[in-house]
Amino acid sequence: MVVARLSRWLSVPLALALALALLAGVAPAPVRAAPFAVTVTMNDENSGGDSDVVHFFPGCAVNGNGGNNPCSLRDAIIYANNRTAADTTTITIPAGTYTLRRLGNTDALGTLGDLDLNRKVVIVGAGAGTTIIQASATSSAAGAIDRVFEVGAFGTGTATISGVTVRYGGNTADGNGGGIAVRSGSSLTLNNCVISDNQVVNGNNYGGGIYNAGTLTVTNSTIAANKADNGKGGGIFNDFGGVATVTNSTIVANSANRITQSASGGGISHFGTLLTVTNSTIVANTVTGTDGIGGGIEDVTPLTATNTLIAGNTARFGPDFYGVFDVARNNLLGDGSSATGITNNTNHNLVGTAANPINPLLDSVLRDNGGPTPTLALLSGSSPAVNAGDN
């Protein structure tokens, strides 16, 4: 076993260090948990194998040692979940498409359904354009076996995910978080990721792309084309107690759809402790139905927005924003008719009206504009968003 090998290697120097410390009359320094590194070695695209096979982690090489069998993504997750709470496991995922296939959306240990992150884990992909993790092989969330990731399904999880696309998640047991769910007391940091084409489909569902009841940090990422049917938060739902921070990110073409009951928050629905949005673009999100609220953002609790563009969204009430800005500086708000706490030409904010909404003159197609994920570029230098921020 890996643990036995590591303890054997550490035993002699550790004993010597303790003895010397005691002789010198100095209390020994606390022993820190060692980091553990696992590299996924099998995936659908590169090896022709099944990325969702479970060997229950003995096949995975840890810190370059041991592991003679292929290591699937699920193997690596199960390995991380079996570490102690103090350990951090870094999982490297090469370029490829990784499809979850093991049915069962009530498991909380990662062996079935979604990938449960219950310990400290860092997941590093080769880039959002090349490392793709999906819960359906049918190019649609309708065929999903579950969401893709759940942080803190059993216990408390602390996860950082970078350089991947998370897509085609849905059909969750509790109806929350089509792509990702972050449970209370847990945290997730997303860097350079794409969260797209995920869906929650039953009544009273929240967070087509991401559901957060813990701490969520989204940086340099794109959240696009996710859906919450009969629910709230097509892109992100920040639930009671949740703290969400969105920076340098694009939230586009997400939707909350009225099928048999009201829907709200096409881009973001915020009921949590705090939402902070900085240097981000929130456009072309929709809420359908005659009672739809907050096409771009539905805001119920404290919100801070800085250097952010919110325009071109659609809803019956508050097409771009519905609620109260607690702090608002250097923003462009296309239609501020249902927003309070923000005024045109105050604190360098540009705010349009229902009769005269501001057109930010953005490209309507996500493209590679030189960043880690696809974004929407300004169409011309005459856009009112040019030089409207403070950095």
N, C-alpha and C positions, 0 to 999 in steps of 0.2 A: 504494500500500500504506500501511497505517496506520503502520508502522514508519518508512517514508521520510518521511512527513509530520511525525511527531513529531521525528525527528532534524533535519530542516530547521529546525523551530521552535526547537529547543534550540541549534543550532550557533552563532549569533551571540552570545547572552548567555553561553554556556558559554565560548567563546573569549575574550570580554572579561574574564570573571571569572578565568580562568586567567592572562591577561596581567597584570591588576592584582595578583593574588596574587604572581606571580613578581617584579614590580617592587618590591613591598613586602617581599620576602624572607620571605613567609609561605607555607607549604605549603598548596595548595588542599585544601578539605574534600572527602571522597569524595562522588561523585555517587550518590545513592540511586535505586533503581529506581522508576519511576513506577507508580502504581496504574492498573489498567485496569478499566473498567466496561462491562458488556454487559447489555442488557435483551432478554429473550426476547419476541418480538412475535407468535408464532403458536402456537396450541394447539387441540386438538380442540374444546373447549367454546365458546370465544369467537369463533374465526374460521372454524370449519368445515373448517380445513385439517388437515394431518397434522403433529403436533408432532414427529414423528421423521424428517421429511425432512432430508436432508443437502445443504447447499450448500457445504460445506467452508469455512465461516465468512466469506467475503467479503461475504455479505449482512448481517452483523451490524454495527450501528453501535457504534463503540467510543468511549467518553467523549463520546457525542453527535455524533460526526463520522462521515460516510461510511455506507455500507450502505444500498443502495436496495431490496434484496430482503427478504422476511420472514426473521427470524432464529429458527430452531428451537432447542429446548433442546439437542439434540445438536450443532448448529452452535456454540453458545456453549461447550459442553464441549470440543469439538475446538479452538476458538480458545484456550481456557485451556491445553490440553495443548501447544500450540505456542509458548507464552511461554517465557522463560528460567526457570531455577530460582529466580532472585531476584525475579521478578515475582509480584504477587498480582492475580488477576482476580476481580472481584465480579460475580456473575451474578444479576440480579433477575428473578424469575419471577412474573408476575401471577397472579391467581386463575384457576383452570381445571384441567382434567384432562389430564395429559400422558402419553400411552401410548407405550411403547417397542415398535417393530414390526420393526426390522431384525434378522433372524435371524442367529445366529452367536455361540455362547457361548465361543469360544476367542480372540477378538480382545482385545488389551490396550491399544488406542489410542483406544477410544471410538467407532469408526465402526460397529461391529456389536454386537449383544447389549446388555450392561449399559453404564452410563455410567461410564467409567474416569476417575478423578481422579488424574492423575499429576504435577500441579504444585501451587502454592499457589492455592487457590480458596475463595471465600466465596459460598455460595448462599443467597439471601434470598427466601423465599416470602411470600405475602400473609397467611399463617396456616394452621395445620394443617387447619382445617376447610374451606379454600377452595382451597389449592394442593395438588394431588394428583399424585404421580408414580407410575406403575404399570407393571409389566412384562407385564401381560395385560389384554386387553379383555373377558375372559369372567367377571369378578368372582370369579376363583379363581386361586390360584397354580398349579393343575394346567395351566393354559393358558399359563404364563409362557414367554417366550423366553429368560430368564436371570434373574439377580438384578437389582436396580435400580441400585445403586452399588457400585463397587469402588475402594477408595482404595489407591493404590500398586501397580496391576497391572503397570505398567512404570516402574521407577524408584521414587522416593519421593514420596508424596503427602501434602499437608497440607490438610485440608478442614474448613470450618465450614459446617454446614447448619442453617438456622433457618426456622421457620414453614412446614413442609411435612408432608404425609403420604406415607410410602413404603409401598407395598402391592403385593400380588399378585406378588411375586418368587419365583423358584424355578428348577428344572431347570438348575442350574449345572453347568459342566463338571467341577469338582473336588468338588462336593457340599458346600461350606462357605459359609455365609452366604446364606440364602434372600433376605433383603432387602438386606443390606449386608455386604461383607467389607472388613476393614481389615488390610492386609498388614504383615508385620514391617518396622519402620523407618518406618512411616507413622503418621499420626494423624488422628483424626476427632473433632470436637466437634459434638454435637447439642444444639440449644436449641429448646425449644417445638415439638417434633416428635412425630408419631405414627408408630410403626413397627408395622404390623398386617397380618395375613393373608398372611404370607410362609411359605415352606415349603422344607425340604430333604427329599428323598424316598428317596434310595438308601441303601444300607448304609454304616455308619461315617461318617455326616454330622454336621456340627457347626454349631450356630447357626441355628435357623430364622428368627429375626429378624435377629440380628447375629452375625457371626463376627469376633473380634478377636485379632490376633497382634501388634498395635502398641500405640498409646495411644488409648484410647477414653474420652471424657467425655460423659456424658448428663445433661442438666439440664432440669428443668421439662418432661419428656416422658412419653409413655405408650407402653409396649411391650405389645401385646395380640394374642392369638389367632394367634400364630405357632406353627409345628410343626417338630419334628425327628423324623422317622420313622426308626427303627433307629439313633438317634444320641443326641447330648448337647446340652443347652442349647436348649430350645424358644424361649425369649426371647433369651438372650445366651449365647454360648460364649466364654469368655476362655481362649485357648490359651497354651501355653508361651511365656514371654517377654512376654505381654500384660499391660498395666496398664490397669485399668478403674475408672472413678469414676462412680457413679450418685448423683445428688443431686436431691431434690424431685421424684421421678418415681414412676410407677405401673407395676408389672409384673404383668399380670393375664391369666388365661385362656390362657396359653401351655402347650404340651404337648410332651413327649418320649414317643414311642409305640413300644412293642415290636410289631413286625410279624413279623420272623423272628429278631431278635436283641435283646439287652438294650438298655435306654434309661435315661437319667438326666438330672437337672437340668431339671425342667419350666420353671422360671422362669429360673434362671441355673445354668450349669455352669462352675466356676472351677478351671482348672489353671495359671493364669498366675502372674506375679511378684507381683501385688497386686490385690486387689479392695477398694474402699472404697465403702460404701453409707451414705448419710446422708439423713435426713428423707424416707424413701421407703416405699412400700407394696407388698408382694409377697404377693398372695393369689390363690386359685382357679387356681393352676397345677397341672398333673398330670403324673405319669409312670405309664404303663400297664405291665402285666406283673407276674408274680409275683416278679420279681427287680428291679423298679424302685427307683431310689435318688434321694432328694432332690427331692421335689415342688416346693418353693419354691426352695431353693438346694442344689446339690451342691458341697461345698467340699473341695478337696484341698490348696491352698496358702494363704499368708497372706491373712487377711480381717479388715477392720475394719468394724463396724456401729455406727451411732449414731442414736438417735431414729427407728428403723425398725420397721415393723410387718410381721411375717412370720407369717401364719396362714391357716388354711382351705385349705391346699394338700393334695395327695394323692399318695402313693406307698407302696409296700409297706414300704420301709425309709426312715426319716427323712422323713415326709410334709411337714414344713415346712422342716427343715434337716438335712443329713447332713454332719458334718465338725466342724471346730474353729474357734471364734471366737478370733482372736488379741487383738482388742480389742472389747469389747462394753459399751456404755453406753446407758441409757435406751431399751431396745428392748422390744417386745412380741413374744414368740415363742410361738405357739399351742401347739405340741407340741415340747418340747425333748428328747425321749427319745433321739434319736440325735445330740445336740449336746454338745460339750464346750467348756470355756472360757467358759461362761455359766451363771449360777445365779440362781434366783428370789430377788428382793429383795436382790441384790447389784449394786452399781453402778447402782441404779435400774432393773434389768431385771425384767420380768414374764415368767415362764417357766412354761408349762403342762406337763402330762404326757400320755402316751398315754391314760391312764384319764380324765384331767380336762383336756382341752385348753382353752385360753382362747379364748372367742368374742369377737372385737373389735367385734361389732355394727356391721358395715359394710353400706352399700347394696350390692346385688349387681349393679347396673347402672352402667356408665360414663355419667356425665352432665356437662353443663356446670355446674360448681360455681364459676365465676368466674375460672378460670385459663386459660392458653393452650391446654390440651388437656383432654379429658374425664378425670375422676377419680372415685374412690369416696368418698362422704361417710360420716361416722359417722352412724348412725341416731338416736342419742339422746345426751343429756348423760350417761347412765349408762354409756356405753362405758368399759371399763377403759383405753382409749387416751387418753381426755381428760386433758390436763395431765400425761401420763406422760413427755413429753419435757422437754428442758432449754432449749428456745427456742420 
